[in-house]
Amino acid sequence: MPTPKQMEKLAASMGKKAARERSLGPKDDMPDEYWHALLDDADDQAAVSV
């Protein structure tokens, strides 16, 4: 796994800024987008099986 400094260097070489947001941990709440994606996928699978 690259170090944060290595990731920043790679991102700079690609013309983008490195993400500064920390990743989610096991005790963190999941973002609303995650739950919407799960529910949308479940709806799509239910429609296919009917």
ABEGO torsion letter per residue (X at the ends): XBBAAAAAAAAAAAGBBBBABBBBBAABBBBAAAAAAAAAAAAAAAAAAX
